Amino acid sequence: MRLGYGAREPPAELFHGTVERFLPAILEQGLHPGNRHAVHLSADVATARRVGRRRGQPVVLRVDAAALAAAGATFTRSDNGVWLVDAVPPGYLRVVDEG
């Protein structure tokens, strides 16, 4: 994968912090990198909640990373512990924490 990080097997689940206003589109279309190089995922709920809180009322999504990797997605992990993947289809997402 790009950015110079080698592919790694992810933990069974990862988390993504977002805000309420983006939730309907995410649940319909999945997670996409937007203007970033990859979708950013956290290893724990607390970190994902902090990320979401930066832009409003936080929502935390659980990513079934094991199933996504088994389906062929490539995960990498940055030096600061952020997990990266090209995209997350909606079927691999579940809301675990709102607010």
C-alpha positions in Angstrom: 0.0 0.0 0.0 1.1 3.6 -0.5 2.7 5.9 2.1 5.6 3.5 2.7 3.8 1.2 5.2 3.8 -2.5 4.7 0.6 -4.5 4.8 -0.3 -5.8 8.2 -3.0 -8.1 9.5 -5.5 -6.0 11.5 -7.1 -6.8 14.8 -10.5 -8.4 14.5 -12.2 -5.0 14.9 -11.2 -1.4 14.5 -13.1 1.9 15.1 -13.8 5.1 13.2 -14.8 8.3 14.8 -17.2 10.6 12.9 -20.0 13.0 13.6 -23.8 12.6 13.5 -24.3 14.7 10.3 -22.2 12.2 8.2 -23.7 9.0 9.6 -26.6 8.6 7.1 -24.2 8.8 4.1 -21.6 6.6 5.8 -24.2 3.9 6.5 -25.4 4.0 2.9 -22.0 4.4 1.1 -19.4 3.2 3.5 -16.2 5.0 4.5 -14.1 6.6 1.8 -10.8 8.6 2.2 -12.2 11.8 0.8 -9.2 14.2 0.5 -6.9 11.8 2.4 -4.9 8.9 1.1 -6.8 6.3 3.1 -9.5 5.8 5.6 -8.2 6.3 9.1 -9.2 3.8 11.8 -8.4 3.5 15.5 -7.6 0.5 17.6 -10.0 1.6 20.5 -13.3 3.3 21.0 -11.9 6.1 23.2 -9.5 7.3 20.5 -12.2 7.1 17.8 -14.5 9.1 20.1 -11.8 11.8 20.5 -11.4 12.0 16.7 -15.1 12.4 16.1 -15.4 15.0 18.9 -13.1 17.3 16.9 -15.9 18.2 14.5 -19.1 17.9 16.5 -21.2 15.4 18.3 -19.2 12.1 18.0 -20.4 8.8 16.7 -18.2 5.7 16.8 -18.4 3.0 14.2 -17.1 -0.5 14.6 -15.3 -1.9 11.6 -15.3 -5.7 11.1 -11.6 -5.6 10.1 -11.1 -9.3 10.1 -13.9 -9.9 7.6 -12.8 -7.0 5.5 -9.2 -8.3 5.4 -10.6 -11.8 4.5 -12.5 -10.2 1.6 -9.2 -8.9 0.3 -8.7 -5.4 1.8 -5.1 -4.4 2.6 -4.5 -2.8 6.0 -1.4 -0.8 7.0 -0.6 0.9 10.3 1.2 4.2 10.5 4.0 5.0 12.9 1.5 6.7 15.3 -0.7 3.7 15.4 -3.5 4.8 13.0 -4.8 1.9 10.9 -5.2 2.7 7.2 -7.4 1.0 4.5 -8.6 2.2 1.1 -12.3 2.0 1.9 -14.8 0.3 4.2 -18.1 -0.8 2.5 -21.2 -0.3 4.6 -21.7 -4.0 5.3 -18.6 -4.0 7.5 -19.8 -1.1 9.7 -21.9 -1.0 12.9 -22.7 2.0 15.1 -21.4 1.3 18.6 -21.5 4.7 20.3 -23.4 7.9 19.7 -22.5 10.9 21.8 
